[in-house]
Amino acid sequence: MRVFITGGGGWVGSVTVSELLNHGHQVIGLARSDESAATLKALGADVLRGDIEDHAVLRAAAKDADAILHLAYTTNFEEMERGSHVEQAALQTMGDVIAHTNKPLILTSGTLAVMDMTGTRGGEAATEETTPLRDVPPFSYRIRSEDMLIELAREKGIRGMVVRLCPVVHGKGDVRFITIFGGMAKKNGKAVYIGEGRTRWPAVHRVDAAVLLRLAVEKGRAGGMYHAVAEEGVAMKQIMQTIAKKVGVPAESVGHEEAGQAMGAFGSLIGVDDRTSSEMTRKELGWEPTEIGLLEDIEQNYFL
């Protein structure tokens, strides 16, 4: 297939480009910057200069593609509402171009959209069928895009589908949540978790996530909701203890207020359970994660 990808120079996107190329697909990557263009070229992808707000570029790329993978999105929580509007306009543009072709149009979202904010699930894992948080910004901003894409799949005759990524997509070179938490632990002289640290976050190695995205391109169905989850729930206490050991500080149980003082907005987030299942995804797409788990990865490849 000729696959058009946005965000192909990013943390997940770059390994997804390699995964697609290694399985015989041609990849055309959208590049907003010289750095992104160089990354895509080095991986072996064709490069298309532009960004997701350039709808003329998107229309041309979508028309020539056999499949579209949309991974580009802002990681700044303060810009997520604007980012959702930009994303939806891009999805609409590309969806219109490939209408009634049954071509795949895949959106990446996040499992935080189905986290247990109220603790009412009683420890049960969210599934691909769990109702998302449509009224809890900023996480609900991604749900607007999910809903829109599923509607496009129904109305436009395309294979629109969503792949939800874990908050922790780990691997050597990661600069996201785990690295941020480690930096905070060094600054504070301790790694903190709330209460008994029983809240759980799902995790996936970025290579495994790339495999799932490739399988979605090849086999995903219209309206499909898929979870890129290798470990459905790693306890926050274990995460913080492992980080603490690597950065050379103690791990400590604190209350919600102290967690907020130590970690800012992240202090509330680590107290929310996001245990998430991928059982349906694995059965439908035949996906089997093979990379090392989060705790082992932290021990081997983080804070070196």
C-alpha positions as CSV (number, residue, x, y, z in Angstrom):
1,M,0.0,0.0,0.0
2,R,0.9,3.6,-0.5
3,V,0.5,5.0,3.1
4,F,0.3,8.7,3.8
5,I,1.3,9.5,7.4
6,T,1.2,12.7,9.5
7,G,3.5,12.8,12.5
8,G,5.8,10.3,10.9
9,G,8.9,11.9,12.4
10,G,7.7,11.7,16.0
11,W,8.2,9.2,18.8
12,V,5.6,6.7,17.6
13,G,5.5,7.8,14.0
14,S,9.1,7.2,13.2
15,V,9.0,3.5,14.3
16,T,5.7,3.1,12.5
17,V,7.3,4.4,9.3
18,S,10.0,1.7,9.7
19,E,7.4,-1.0,10.5
20,L,5.4,-0.1,7.3
21,L,8.5,0.0,5.1
22,N,9.7,-3.3,6.5
23,H,6.4,-5.0,5.5
24,G,6.5,-3.8,1.9
25,H,4.5,-0.6,2.1
26,Q,5.5,2.7,0.5
27,V,5.3,5.6,3.0
28,I,4.8,9.3,2.3
29,G,5.4,11.4,5.4
30,L,4.2,14.9,6.0
31,A,7.0,17.1,7.2
32,R,6.5,20.6,8.7
33,S,10.2,21.2,9.5
34,D,13.6,20.4,8.0
35,E,14.3,18.2,11.0
36,S,11.2,16.1,10.4
37,A,12.0,15.9,6.7
38,A,15.5,14.7,7.4
39,T,14.2,12.0,9.8
40,L,11.7,10.7,7.3
41,K,14.2,10.7,4.5
42,A,16.7,8.8,6.7
43,L,14.1,6.2,7.5
44,G,13.5,5.6,3.8
45,A,10.1,7.4,3.4
46,D,9.2,9.9,0.7
47,V,8.8,13.4,2.1
48,L,5.9,15.8,1.5
49,R,6.5,19.3,2.9
50,G,3.6,21.0,4.7
51,D,1.5,20.8,7.8
52,I,-2.0,19.6,8.8
53,E,-3.5,23.1,8.4
54,D,-2.5,23.1,4.7
55,H,-5.6,21.5,3.3
56,A,-4.5,21.7,-0.3
57,V,-1.5,19.5,0.6
58,L,-3.7,17.1,2.6
59,R,-6.2,16.7,-0.3
60,A,-3.5,15.9,-2.8
61,A,-1.8,13.4,-0.5
62,A,-5.1,11.7,0.5
63,K,-6.1,11.4,-3.1
64,D,-2.8,9.6,-4.0
65,A,-2.8,7.3,-0.9
66,D,-4.2,3.9,-0.4
67,A,-4.3,4.5,3.4
68,I,-3.9,7.4,5.8
69,L,-2.4,7.4,9.3
70,H,-3.0,10.6,11.2
71,L,-0.5,10.7,14.2
72,A,0.2,14.4,14.3
73,Y,-1.2,16.3,17.4
74,T,-0.1,18.9,19.9
75,T,1.4,17.6,23.2
76,N,0.7,20.9,25.0
77,F,-2.3,20.5,27.2
78,E,-2.9,24.2,27.0
79,E,-3.4,24.0,23.2
80,M,-5.4,20.9,23.1
81,E,-8.8,22.5,22.3
82,R,-7.3,24.4,19.3
83,G,-5.5,21.2,18.4
84,S,-8.8,19.3,18.3
85,H,-10.3,21.9,15.9
86,V,-7.3,21.7,13.6
87,E,-7.4,17.9,13.7
88,Q,-11.1,17.7,12.9
89,A,-10.7,20.0,9.9
90,A,-7.9,17.8,8.6
91,L,-9.9,14.7,9.1
92,Q,-12.9,16.2,7.3
93,T,-10.7,17.3,4.4
94,M,-9.0,13.9,4.0
95,G,-12.3,12.0,4.6
96,D,-14.0,14.0,1.8
97,V,-11.3,13.2,-0.7
98,I,-11.4,9.4,-0.1
99,A,-15.2,9.2,0.3
100,H,-16.8,5.9,-0.9
101,T,-13.4,4.3,-1.5
102,N,-13.2,2.1,1.6
103,K,-9.7,3.4,2.2
104,P,-8.4,3.3,5.8
105,L,-8.2,6.6,7.6
106,I,-6.7,6.0,11.1
107,L,-6.6,8.4,14.0
108,T,-4.5,8.0,17.1
109,S,-6.1,9.0,20.4
110,G,-5.3,8.1,24.0
111,T,-6.6,5.7,26.7
112,L,-6.8,8.6,29.2
113,A,-10.1,9.3,27.4
114,V,-11.5,6.2,29.2
115,M,-9.7,6.5,32.5
116,D,-11.8,6.0,35.7
117,M,-12.1,9.6,37.0
118,T,-14.7,8.7,39.6
119,G,-13.5,5.3,40.7
120,T,-16.9,3.8,39.9
121,R,-15.6,0.9,37.8
122,G,-14.3,-0.9,40.9
123,G,-11.0,-1.7,39.4
124,E,-12.3,-3.1,36.1
125,A,-10.3,-2.3,33.0
126,A,-11.8,-0.1,30.4
127,T,-12.4,-1.9,27.1
128,E,-12.7,-0.7,23.5
129,E,-16.4,-0.4,24.2
130,T,-16.2,1.7,27.4
131,T,-17.9,5.1,27.1
132,P,-15.3,7.8,26.9
133,L,-15.1,11.0,28.9
134,R,-17.0,13.3,26.6
135,D,-17.4,16.1,29.2
136,V,-14.0,16.2,30.9
137,P,-11.6,18.5,29.1
138,P,-8.8,18.4,28.0
139,F,-9.2,14.7,27.4
140,S,-12.6,15.1,25.9
141,Y,-11.1,17.2,23.1
142,R,-9.6,14.0,21.6
143,I,-13.0,12.3,21.9
144,R,-14.5,14.9,19.6
145,S,-12.1,13.8,16.9
146,E,-12.8,10.1,17.6
147,D,-16.6,10.7,17.3
148,M,-16.1,12.7,14.1
149,L,-14.0,10.0,12.5
150,I,-16.5,7.2,13.4
151,E,-19.3,9.3,11.9
152,L,-17.2,9.8,8.7
153,A,-16.8,6.1,8.5
154,R,-20.6,5.7,8.5
155,E,-21.4,8.6,6.2
156,K,-18.5,8.6,3.7
157,G,-17.9,4.9,3.0
158,I,-14.3,4.9,4.4
159,R,-12.5,2.6,6.8
160,G,-12.3,5.2,9.6
161,M,-10.9,3.8,12.8
162,V,-9.2,4.9,16.1
163,V,-6.1,3.5,17.8
164,R,-5.8,4.7,21.4
165,L,-2.3,4.9,22.7
166,C,-1.3,4.5,26.4
167,P,-0.1,7.6,28.3
168,V,3.2,5.7,28.7
169,V,4.5,4.7,25.3
170,H,8.0,3.7,26.4
171,G,11.4,2.9,25.0
172,K,15.0,4.0,24.9
173,G,15.2,7.7,24.2
174,D,11.7,8.5,25.6
175,V,11.4,12.1,26.9
176,R,7.7,11.9,27.9
177,F,5.9,11.0,31.1
178,I,8.5,8.7,32.6
179,T,11.4,11.0,31.9
180,I,9.4,14.0,33.2
181,F,8.5,12.1,36.4
182,G,12.2,11.3,36.8
183,G,13.2,14.9,36.4
184,M,10.6,15.9,39.0
185,A,11.9,13.2,41.4
186,K,15.4,14.6,41.1
187,K,14.3,18.1,41.7
188,N,12.1,17.2,44.7
189,G,14.5,14.7,46.2
190,K,11.8,12.0,46.1
191,A,9.5,10.2,43.7
192,V,5.9,10.5,45.0
193,Y,2.8,8.4,44.7
194,I,-0.6,9.0,46.3
195,G,-1.7,6.9,49.2
196,E,-1.0,3.2,48.6
197,G,-0.1,3.9,45.0
198,R,-2.7,1.5,43.7
199,T,-3.8,3.5,40.7
200,R,-2.7,1.8,37.5
201,W,-1.6,3.1,34.1
202,P,-1.4,1.0,30.9
203,A,1.8,0.9,29.0
204,V,3.1,-0.2,25.6
205,H,6.5,-0.2,24.0
206,R,6.6,2.1,21.0
207,V,7.7,-0.8,18.7
208,D,4.6,-2.8,19.7
209,A,2.5,0.3,19.1
210,A,3.9,0.6,15.6
211,V,3.1,-3.0,14.9
212,L,-0.6,-2.4,15.9
213,L,-0.8,0.6,13.7
214,R,0.5,-1.4,10.7
215,L,-2.1,-4.1,11.4
216,A,-4.8,-1.5,11.6
217,V,-3.8,-0.3,8.1
218,E,-3.8,-3.8,6.7
219,K,-6.8,-5.4,8.5
220,G,-8.7,-2.8,10.5
221,R,-12.5,-2.4,10.0
222,A,-14.6,0.6,9.4
223,G,-15.6,2.1,12.8
224,G,-12.9,0.0,14.6
225,M,-11.8,1.1,18.1
226,Y,-8.4,-0.4,19.0
227,H,-6.3,-0.2,22.2
228,A,-2.5,-0.2,21.9
229,V,-2.1,-1.6,25.3
230,A,0.6,-4.2,26.2
231,E,0.3,-4.0,30.0
232,E,-3.2,-3.1,31.1
233,G,-2.3,-1.7,34.4
234,V,1.1,-1.0,36.1
235,A,0.7,0.2,39.6
236,M,1.8,3.8,40.1
237,K,3.7,2.8,43.3
238,Q,5.8,0.4,41.2
239,I,6.4,3.0,38.6
240,M,7.6,5.6,41.1
241,Q,9.7,3.1,43.1
242,T,11.5,2.0,39.9
243,I,12.1,5.6,38.8
244,A,13.3,6.5,42.4
245,K,15.8,3.6,42.3
246,K,17.2,4.7,38.9
247,V,17.6,8.4,39.8
248,G,18.9,7.7,43.4
249,V,16.1,9.2,45.5
250,P,13.5,7.6,47.9
251,A,9.9,6.8,46.8
252,E,7.3,8.3,49.2
253,S,3.6,8.0,49.7
254,V,1.9,11.5,50.0
255,G,-1.5,13.0,50.0
256,H,-3.2,14.6,47.0
257,E,-2.2,18.2,48.1
258,E,1.5,17.3,48.4
259,A,1.4,15.4,45.2
260,G,0.1,18.6,43.5
261,Q,2.8,20.6,45.1
262,A,5.5,18.2,43.9
263,M,4.2,17.5,40.4
264,G,1.8,20.3,39.5
265,A,-1.0,19.0,37.2
266,F,0.6,15.6,37.0
267,G,0.0,15.3,40.8
268,S,-3.7,14.8,40.1
269,L,-3.2,12.6,37.1
270,I,-1.1,10.0,38.9
271,G,-4.0,9.5,41.3
272,V,-6.5,8.5,38.6
273,D,-6.8,4.8,37.5
274,D,-6.4,4.2,33.7
275,R,-6.4,0.4,33.7
276,T,-7.2,-0.5,30.1
277,S,-7.7,-3.8,28.3
278,S,-6.7,-4.6,24.7
279,E,-8.3,-8.1,24.6
280,M,-10.7,-7.2,21.8
281,T,-8.0,-5.6,19.8
282,R,-5.7,-8.6,20.1
283,K,-8.4,-11.0,19.0
284,E,-9.6,-8.9,16.0
285,L,-6.2,-7.9,14.6
286,G,-4.0,-10.8,15.9
287,W,-1.7,-8.4,17.7
288,E,0.7,-9.8,20.2
289,P,3.1,-7.4,21.9
290,T,6.7,-8.8,22.2
291,E,8.8,-6.0,23.6
292,I,10.0,-5.6,27.2
293,G,7.6,-4.2,29.8
294,L,7.6,-0.8,31.3
295,L,9.4,-1.5,34.6
296,E,12.1,-3.5,32.9
297,D,12.6,-0.8,30.3
298,I,13.0,1.9,33.0
299,E,15.6,-0.3,34.7
300,Q,17.5,-0.9,31.5
301,N,17.1,2.2,29.4
302,Y,16.1,5.3,31.3
303,F,18.1,7.9,33.2
304,L,21.5,6.7,32.0
